[in-house]
Amino acid sequence: MAGGAREVLTLQLGHFAGFVGAHWWNQQDAALRDAADAGEPPGELCPDVLYRAGRTPSGQDTYTPRLVLMDLKGSLSSLKQEGGLYGDRQLDAAIAWQGKLTTHKEELCPPNPYLQDLLSAEGVLSSDGTWRVRSIPNGKGPPPLTAATAPKPLVPTESSSRVWSDFLRVHLHPRSICMIQKYNHDGEAGRLEAFGQGERLLKEPRYLEELEDRLHFFVEECDSLQGFQILCDLHNGFSGVGATATELLRDEYSGRGIITWGLLPGPYSLGEPQKNIYRLLNTAFGLVHVSAHSSLVCPLSLGGSLGLRPEPPVTFPHLRYDATLPFHCAAILATALDTVTVPYRRRSSPVSMVQLADMLNSSGKKVATAAAAIPFPLVPGQCLPDALMQLGGATAWTPLSACGRPSGARFAQSVVLRGLDKACLTSRLAPGTRLPSPLHACDTGEDVLAQYLQQQQPRARSSAHLLLAPCKVVPPYPCLFSPSLGRHGSPFCPPTAVESIPVLGALCSSSTLGRALGDLARDLGKLDVRRWASFMDAGVEQGDVEEALQELGSLAQCYQGGGGLAD
């Protein structure tokens, strides 16, 4: 049980969602391990919101993500579907048949060298086949190992991380992984590429019952479930899976928060017309249907546009990433996700998922955008008021929803700033010194951030959250940072491996969405969908396209009114 925490159940739907999720869970794991190694008291974030305590049949205590994930056949590489903590359910099962048995084994994928090295550094395989891992904070997990210190694990490379399971360093519960054997991850045939395929998938008894069984297992052990956060691919057939899953959650768990993060990989090529048309159709249908059943939907992408017109990927002053690599893009999006979800994961004075969504989704505005400063640029010797004055308005934040730079009216925003030293949060000017700005007169860091948001958007509903804990970026997080960054992400420091960074992350409801959704509707309206019979054959009819167009137009219209000032 979660001991008073308001639990969240995470769903990951799709392979790019798996990439983002793997980085997300690795960052949670790094924070847990740092706290355990340092013997620190409970931190600002409550891990019980996302994790569950359990015990293996052999009596080993475990602490695993409260997670249900769905992916396609061939996506797990060398990772077992049942995980490694609880043994092999198939091999351990009692065999009632007394006759002759013939065993057929599929050739296994070679283990990823990074994960082999990582596991040898953090645990041992006992004689009973159970993996013994290091202890974790709050008394969870098995006793600490007493073996000699293992060598430093290898650092994964882009070439060694073909699938998300190649770099996931967190052990999963046997009920977490749900494999879709009907479709293939690799190859050109048998792909889950259209919204209709995904929508129909969860209407098949086999997959519907499997998902419901996993949901009930995790939900029924919660004391105070606040809701579901869903990481869902929007660009492929998993947009249809997400539409059906959110409808199921809304019907079965009424009153719980459902926040959906619609994930889109990096830039696309004009040389792949069918892939681009499918991406447009899946994104449009996904946004319409998922937003109808979710409390809030936020697209997450490093691309520049949701529509057919290609735009260059976004840039960050202190990051050097390859936008064609899911391993890179997912790491950046996971860092933003780890920051903007802070409000409903705090140990004290948390904002629930429902409250966060209600603040952003008034008057039908069910879609929000994300933006971030990664890392937040605080130069040594500066204080937070200095840095915010230098940063300027929200246009200085990097947009992360493929909707362009924020412009026009801002209706509501939830902003999180994390990872700054407590001594830097307020002005340190000598008494009697003329104050450069009203920010320098604030007594607390929370007041500085709130005052800054009020200055930038006086008519927007703003929620400011300050967290001292930084975002962890240790391996297997890729090396994306400028050589000028120091160990804790500060610019102009002696170059060294970056281990943690300060981050500013924001969820916004603004008129930018009216333009972006309107452009998406116009691109969809220009298509002659009869030319894409394979998409229609997957279960979508002409009337469905017309309805999606109408719903997109209605969504866009929600963001045309007042409620904020122009940037």
N, C-alpha and C positions, 0 to 999 in steps of 0.2 A: 504493500500500500504506500501511498505517497506522503503520508504523515502531515496532512493539512495543506499540501500544495494543491493548486487548481490545475489538474492535469490537462495535457494536450496530446491528442493522438495525431501522429504525422502519417500522411499517405504520400508515397512517391509513385507517380504514374508515368512511365516512359524512360527511355535510356538517357536523354539529356537531363531529365529530372534526377536520374541516378547519379550522374556526374556532379550536379549541384548538391544533391543530398550527401554524397560521399565526402565532399569537402566540408559541408556543414557539420556532419557528425564527427569528422576528424578534428574540427575546431572545438567542438564541445568536449571531445576527449582530451585534447591538449590542455584546455582550461582545468578539467578535472584532475589531470595528472600533476599539473603544476601546483595546484592547491594541496594535493596529497603529499607531494615531495617536500613542500615547504612547511607542512604541518599547520596550515593556516586555518582559522575559524571559518564557519560558513560564509560564503561570499555574497555579493549583491544579487546575483542570479541564483535561482533555485533549480538545480538540475532535476529534481523530482518532477518538475513540470513536464519534462521531455523523456525521462528515463523511468524504468520500473525495476524494482528489486525482485529477484526470483531465486530459485534453488534447483539445481540439477537433480536427477534421480540418485546420483551418488552423494548428495548432500552438500555440493559445492554452491556457495552463495554467488549470485550473478547480479549484474547491474547493466541492463541492456536498453537500447532505444525502444520507446513505445511507438512502434513503426510497422506499417503494412506497405509493402512495395510490390508493384507489378511491372514485369518486364518480359521480353520475348525470349524464345528458345535460342540459346547460344550466347546470351549476354553475361553469363556468370563467370566465364572463363574457368579458373581453377577453384572458385569459391563454391562450397557445397550449398545446396538450397536450404538444408536444415541447419547450416552454420556449423561451428566447431565446438561449442561449449557443451552441448547436450548429447554428444555421441551421434552415431548414424542410426536413425530410427528404423531404416529398412533392414540393416544388418542385425540390429538388436531384437527385432521383432521375432516372436516365437513362430515357428513354422509347424502348422498342424498336419500338413500333408506328409504321409509316411512313405510314399512311393519314391521312384527315381526322380532326381532333380537335375535339370540342366541349367547352368548359369551362363547368361550372355552379358558381357560387360562392354559398355561403350568406351572407346579410348578416351582417356582423360586429357584435358589440356595441361601442358607443363606448368607447374607452379610459377608464379611471378617471382623473380629473384628478390625484388624489394620486400615482398610480403614474407618470403621465407626468412630473410635476414631479420625483418622486424619481429616476427614471432619468436625467433631464437633469442632475441634481445629482451623479450618481455615475459617469457614463460617457458614451460616445459610440458611435454606430452607424457602423462603418467601411464603406468602399465595397464590401467583399466580403460585407456583410450580417451580420457578426459583431459582437456587442456587446462592447465593451472596458470592463471594470469595474475599479474600484480594486484595489490590491493588498491582500492579507490577511496575517496573521502567519505565522511559521514558513516564510517563503519560498514559500508557496503563492500561486497566482493570477498574473495578468498584471502587467507592470511598472506602477508608479504613473503616473497621468495627470499631464501637465504643464500642462494647460489652466488658465485663470483660475478662481478660486474661484466656484462656482455659488451662486445665492441659496439661502436656507434653504428646504427643501421644505415644501409645504403639509402641514397636519395633517389626517388623515382624520376625517370625521364619521360619526355613526351612519347618516345617510341615504346617505352615499357608500359604505358598507360593507355592501352587500346580501348578498354572498357572500364566502367567505373569500379568494378570489383577488383581491378588490378591495384588500386591504391587505397581502398577502404581499410582503415586500421581498427575498426570497431567491430567487436563480435556481436552478431545479431541473434535474436531469439528464433527458434525453429518455426514459430508461427508467422514470422515477419515476411518471408519471401513467397510470393505467389507467381509462379512461372506460367506464361501463356504459351502452351506448346503448339497452338494452332498456327502461329505466325513465327517467322524467322527474323532474327536480328541481322544476320549477314545474308548476302546474295541478293539477286534481283527478283527472285520468285518468292511467293508466300509472305509478302510484307504487309504490315499493318500501316497503310499509307493514307487512308481516307476516313473522314469523320464518321460516315455511316457504318464502316466496319467496326470501329470502336464502340459506337453506340449500341450496336446489336450484340457485341461480345458479352456484355454484362446482362443481357437478356437470355443468354444460354444458361440453363440450370447449373451446369458444371461450374462455370466461372462465378456466377452470382452466388451460389451456395458457398464456394470457397472464400470469396471476399466477405460474405456475411459471417461466416464462421470465425474468420480472423478478427473482424471488427468486434464481434460479441466477446471474444476471448479477452481482448485488451480493454474494452469499455467496461465490462462487468466487474473488473477488479479495481476500477477507479472509485475513489470516494467522492470526488467533486470535479467531474469532467467539465471543463469550460468550453471545449470545442475541438475542432479539427483544422489542422493546417495542411493544405494539399499542394504538393509540388507536381505540376502536370505539364507535359509537353503540349504545346499548342499547335505546332507545325505539322504534326502527323496524325495518325488515327487515334492516338491517345487523347486527343481533344474530345473525341466522342466517348471514350472511356471516362474521362473526367466529367463530362456532362451527365452521364448516367450515374456515376458515383456520387456526385453532389446532390442529385435528385434523391437518391437512396438515403443519404445522410440527413437531408432536410426532412424527409418523410418519417424516418425512424427515430431521429434525435432532435425533435422540434425544440427550439429555444436555445440550442447550443450554437456557438459561433462557428462559422465555416469561412475561413479565409483561404482563397485559392491564389497561388502564385503561378501564373501562366508563363511557361518558360519557352524561349526561342533561342536557338543557337546563333552564332555570329553571322557575318554577311553571306550573301548568296550570289550565285553567278547567273548572268543573263543567258548563258549557254545551256541552261537546263530548264527549258520552258515548262515542261510538265511538272517538274518538282516545284517550280515557283508558283504555278497556278494552284497546285494542291496545297502548298503552304498558305497561300492567300485564303483559299476556301476553308481550310481547317481552322485557321486563325479566326476568321469571321464567324463561322459556326460555333467554334469553341467559346469565344467571348460572349456571344449572345446567349447560349444555353447555360454555360457555367455561371454567368452573372445572374441569371434568373433564379438559380438555386443557392447561391453563396451569399454570405453577409457582405463580402467585399472581394473584388478580383483585382489583381495587380499584375500586368504583364512585366516580365523581367527579361531584358535582352541588352546586349552590347551593340546591336545593329542600330541603324539610323532611322528605319522606317518599318511600319507594319504592312505597308502596301506593296505594289508591284515595282515601284520605282526604287532602284537600289540607291542606298545612301552609304557613305563610308561609316565604319564603326566608330564609336565614341573613343575619345582619348583622355588620358589622365596625365597630369604634369609629372608624376613621379613613378609611373608604371610603364613597363616595356613588355607588352604582351602580343601574342600572335592570335589574331581574331579568328583564324581558321581552325584553331585547336580547341576542342571542347574542354580539355584539361585546364587550359588557361582561362577561358571565358567563364567556366563554371566556378572556378576559384574566386574570381572577382564578384560574381553574383552571390555566392555563398557568404562572402564577407559582408556585403550589403544586407543580406537576409539576416545574418547573425546580429546585425545592428538594429534594423528597423523592427525586429520582433521583440526587442528588449522590454517594451512596456508590459506585455502579458507574461513575461518570465521573471519579473523581479520578485525578490523575496519579501520586500516591504513595500507597501502602497502600490501593488500592481494595478494596472489598467487591464480589465478583462478583454478577451477577443471581441466580445459583443460590444463593449463600450468603445473600443478602438474603431471598430467598423461603423458604429452609429455616429461617431464624430465626423467620419469622412464621407458617409454615403447618404446624406440627407437629400430629400427631393429626388430620389431615384438615381442618384449619382453612385452607382454600384461599382464603378471602375475607378481605380486610383493609379497614379504613377509613382515611381520611385526615383530617387536621385541620391548621390553620395559624393563626399570628398574622401578619396581613398589614396593615401592616408590624409588625415586632416593636417594642414600645413602650419604647425606651430614651431617657429624657429627658436632655438635655444636663446633664453634671455627675454623672450616675449611672454606676455600674459594673454589670457583668453580675450579680453576686450581689444587688445592690439590686433590679434589674429583675425577676429571677426570684422573689425573695421577694414583691414587689408583685404579680406576675402570678398567683401561686398555683398550683393544680394544673391538670391537663389539662382540667378543665371550663372553664377560661378560654380555651382554644383554640377557634377556630371550626370546627365539624364540616363536612366537605366531601364526605360520602358519602350524604347523605339518610337517615341512620340515627339521627338524633337526637344529643343530647349524650352523651358517653361516661359510662357508669355501670357499676357492678358490678365484676367481676373483670377485671383486665388481665393478659393472658398474655405478650405480647411487644410491643415497640415499637422502631422505628428513628426517631430524632429528629435533625434537621439544623438547626443555627442558623448563619446566614450574614449577612455584611455589617456586622459590628461592628468598630469601630476596635480595633486590637491593644491600645492603652493602656487600653481600657475593660473588658477581659476578666477582670481580677482586681481584688480590693479594693485601694484606695489609702490605707487608713487608716494613720495614723502608728504606728510601733512602740509597743507598750504600751497601745494603745487596746483597750478591750473589744470583742470581735468580736460583731456582731449575730446571726450565724448561722454554722454550720460551713462554709457556702459561702464566707464571707469568708476562711477559712483556706487555701483551695486555691491552689496555685502556678501553675496554668495554666487557660486557658479551657476546655479539654477536661475537666479535672478538675471545674471548677465545674458544667458541664452534666451530667456523669455523676453527680456527687453529688446534684444537684437531682432527677434522674430516680430515683435510688435512694431518696431521701427520699419522693418522691411515690408510688412503686410498688415497695416493697422486694422483692416476690416475683416481679415481672415480669422477663423477660429483656429487657434494655435495651441499645441500641447508640446511642452519642452521637457525632455528627460536627460539627466546627466548621470553618467556611469563612470566610475573610476577605473574599472577593469578594462584593459585594452582588448583588441581582437588578436587572437593567436594565429601566427602565420608560419609555424615551424613545419618541416617536412612531414608529410608529403605535399604540403603547399608548394607550388612551383616558385622558382626564383624570378620574380617579375619586377623587382624594385630597382630604382635608380641607384647607381653606385654612391650617390651623395647622401643616402639615408643611413642613419645609425641603427644600432641594435633595436631600439624601440621606435623606429620610424620617424625620427626627427630629421629635418633637412639640415644640410651643412654640418654634419657630424663626421667623425672619422669613419671611413667605410668599414663595414663588418656585416656579417650575416644578420638579416633582419629577423627578429623572433616575434615581435608584437608591434602593432600599429594603433594609433588613434584614428578613429573613423567618425565622420558625421554622416548620418543617414536620415532620409526623409521620405515619408509617404505624403502625397499631395493630391488634392482634388482641385483642379483648375480648368480654365477654359481651353487650355492646350488640348485636353482630351476631346473637346467638341470638334476641333479641327482634325485631330488624328483619326477619330472614329468616323467623321464625315468623309475623309479621304479614303478610308478603308471601304466604306459603303459605295463610294463612287467607282473605285476600282472593281468592286464586285459587280456593280451594275453594268459595267462595260463588257463583262465577260459574256460570251455566248456559251453557256454551260453545256449546250448540246454537243459541242466539240469535245467535251471531256466526259464521254459516256461511261468510262470506267469509274469515275468518281460517282456518277449518278447511279450506276449499277450497284454500288456498295450500299444503297438504301436511302439515298436522298432523291427527292422528287423536285420538279420545277416549282411547285407550290412552297416547298421548304426553302428554296433559294429566295423567293419573293418575300416570304415571311422574315427570313434573316435580314434582308435588306431593310424592311420596315422597322424591325427591332433595332438594328444598328442606327438608323436615322433617329429613332426615338431616344436612344441612349445619347447620341451626339447632341440632341436638342436640350437635354438636361443641363448641359454645360454652357448654354448660350446666355443664360440669365445673369443677373447681378449677384452680389454677395461678396465682392472683393474689389480691390483696386488694381489698376493696370500696373505691370512692372515698369 
